[in-house]
Amino acid sequence: MFKRTLYYTSLAITSIGLCACAPNPASLFPIKEGEAISLVKTVVTMDGKRESGFKVQCVAGFEDTSGEKIKAIRDKETLYYLMKTPAGEIDVALLACLANKTFYNKLRTYELKDLSFVAEAGKINYAGDLAVDWQTSKFNIGDFIGVGGFYVGDKQNGAVKIQVSEDLEAAREFLKKKELPIEGLVIQKVDFKEHHLLTQ
């Protein structure tokens, strides 16, 4: 658990520096037999402030059912995640956010536990847009050195509510603007499984 949290926390801490050098989404193509492309959008509002620019940086961690971490490419402008995986169930496993305050950096992590969808092979699977409202825990002494939320938990790190919506046309437009080699691939909407944090 510690290594898993460290991995996603490091992504949040370094995400500011990665903005200008994110991998090219075209590197995910072509896909082989048994592979799938998935597309998910996440927008996190942390303590009333929407992630953007330098003030609030967030990352979502994706895993397959075996717990293997999935490398996802995020578009900083639209906040879409694009990933290539074997077909099957994909978990949005964990959120990590870093808020830059005046005198300290507020880091928080949150394990989502079984927030998942199924990616179908040979297709582009758009799972939807996740709007995350995260009321995090209050300041603690560890925030002075950026480790105040360096553990996974729900009660310890605040309360999360997630609303899922869909805009398939916007997802198609995103893929089109990126000029990705998707000719012949079906772009389909797939649904998240029922989850206690998820509302429509």
C-alpha positions in Angstrom: 0.0 0.0 0.0 2.8 2.4 0.9 4.6 1.9 -2.5 1.2 2.3 -4.3 0.5 5.6 -2.6 4.1 6.8 -3.2 3.7 6.2 -6.9 0.6 8.2 -7.3 1.7 10.9 -4.9 4.9 11.4 -7.0 2.8 11.8 -10.1 0.9 14.7 -8.4 4.1 16.3 -7.2 5.8 16.2 -10.5 2.7 17.0 -12.7 3.6 20.7 -12.9 6.9 19.9 -14.5 5.4 17.4 -16.9 2.9 19.8 -18.4 5.2 20.7 -21.3 6.6 17.3 -22.0 3.7 14.9 -21.9 4.0 11.9 -24.2 2.4 12.1 -27.6 -1.0 10.3 -27.6 -0.2 9.0 -31.1 2.3 6.7 -29.4 -0.6 4.6 -28.3 -1.4 3.6 -31.8 -1.8 1.2 -33.6 -3.4 -1.3 -31.3 -2.9 -5.0 -31.5 -5.4 -7.8 -31.3 -6.9 -8.0 -27.7 -5.9 -4.4 -26.9 -8.3 -1.5 -26.2 -8.1 2.3 -26.1 -9.9 4.0 -23.3 -10.8 7.7 -22.7 -11.9 9.2 -19.4 -12.1 12.9 -18.3 -11.7 13.9 -14.7 -12.2 17.4 -13.3 -11.4 17.7 -9.6 -12.6 20.6 -7.4 -10.5 20.5 -4.2 -11.9 22.5 -1.3 -13.9 24.7 -3.8 -11.0 25.3 -6.2 -11.0 23.6 -9.6 -7.7 22.1 -10.7 -5.9 24.3 -13.1 -2.5 25.9 -13.6 -0.1 26.1 -10.7 -2.6 26.3 -7.8 -4.1 22.8 -7.8 -2.6 19.8 -9.6 -4.4 16.5 -9.6 -3.8 13.1 -11.1 -5.9 9.9 -11.3 -4.3 6.5 -11.0 -5.6 3.7 -13.2 -5.1 0.0 -12.7 -6.3 -3.3 -14.1 -8.0 -6.0 -12.0 -4.6 -7.5 -11.0 -3.5 -4.2 -9.6 -1.1 -3.5 -12.4 -0.7 0.3 -12.9 -1.8 1.6 -16.3 0.2 4.4 -17.9 -2.3 7.0 -19.0 -1.6 10.1 -21.0 -3.4 13.2 -19.9 -4.2 16.2 -22.0 -3.6 19.2 -19.8 -6.0 21.5 -21.8 -9.1 19.2 -21.9 -8.3 17.0 -18.9 -8.9 13.8 -20.8 -6.9 10.7 -20.0 -6.1 8.4 -22.9 -4.7 4.9 -22.3 -4.0 1.6 -24.1 -4.6 -1.6 -22.2 -5.5 -5.3 -22.7 -9.3 -5.6 -23.0 -11.1 -5.9 -19.6 -12.0 -4.1 -16.5 -10.2 -0.8 -15.6 -10.2 0.8 -12.2 -9.9 4.5 -11.5 -8.0 3.5 -8.4 -6.8 6.6 -6.7 -6.8 10.4 -6.7 -3.8 12.5 -5.7 -4.0 16.3 -5.5 -1.4 19.0 -4.6 -2.6 22.5 -3.7 0.0 25.2 -3.5 -0.7 27.4 -0.6 1.0 30.6 0.5 3.1 29.0 3.3 2.8 25.3 2.6 1.8 22.6 0.0 -1.4 20.6 0.8 -1.1 17.1 -0.5 -4.0 14.6 -0.3 -4.6 11.1 -1.6 -7.9 9.2 -1.8 -8.5 5.6 -2.7 -11.6 5.2 -4.8 -11.9 1.4 -4.5 -13.7 -0.4 -7.5 -14.7 2.6 -9.5 -14.4 0.8 -12.8 -15.6 0.2 -16.4 -14.9 -2.5 -19.0 -12.9 -1.7 -22.1 -13.7 -3.7 -25.2 -10.9 -4.9 -27.5 -10.4 -3.2 -30.8 -12.4 -0.1 -29.9 -12.1 3.3 -28.3 -14.0 3.1 -25.1 -15.2 6.5 -23.7 -16.2 6.0 -20.1 -17.5 9.5 -19.4 -16.6 12.7 -17.6 -16.0 12.6 -13.8 -16.6 15.7 -11.8 -15.0 15.2 -8.4 -15.9 17.4 -5.5 -13.3 16.8 -2.8 -13.6 18.4 0.6 -10.2 17.5 2.0 -9.1 17.2 5.6 -7.9 20.3 7.4 -4.3 21.5 7.8 -1.9 19.3 9.8 1.7 19.7 10.8 2.9 17.4 7.9 1.6 20.0 5.4 4.6 22.2 6.1 6.9 19.6 4.4 4.3 18.5 1.8 3.4 15.1 3.4 0.3 16.0 5.3 -1.9 13.6 3.2 0.8 11.0 2.5 -1.5 8.0 3.2 -4.6 6.6 1.6 -7.9 6.9 3.4 -11.3 8.4 3.2 -12.0 9.7 6.6 -8.4 10.9 7.1 -8.2 12.8 3.8 -11.7 14.2 3.6 -14.9 13.4 1.7 -15.4 12.8 -2.0 -18.5 13.0 -4.2 -18.3 12.1 -7.9 -20.8 13.0 -10.6 -20.6 11.2 -14.0 -21.8 12.7 -17.2 -21.2 12.0 -20.8 -20.5 14.0 -23.9 -19.5 11.6 -26.7 -19.4 14.3 -29.3 -16.9 16.3 -27.3 -14.8 13.1 -26.9 -14.9 12.5 -30.7 -13.9 16.2 -31.3 -10.9 15.8 -28.9 -9.7 12.7 -30.8 -10.2 14.5 -34.1 -8.2 17.6 -33.0 -5.3 15.4 -31.9 -5.2 13.9 -35.4 -4.8 10.4 -34.1 -4.8 7.4 -36.4 -8.2 6.1 -35.4 -9.7 5.4 -38.8 -11.7 2.2 -38.7 -11.9 2.2 -34.9 -15.4 2.4 -33.3 -15.7 5.1 -30.7 -18.3 3.8 -28.2 -19.7 4.9 -24.8 -19.2 2.5 -22.0 -20.6 2.8 -18.5 -19.0 2.9 -15.1 -20.2 0.1 -12.7 -22.4 1.2 -9.8 -20.3 2.8 -7.0 -21.2 4.3 -3.7 -19.5 7.6 -4.6 -21.0 7.9 -8.0 -24.1 9.9 -9.0 -25.6 10.8 -12.4 
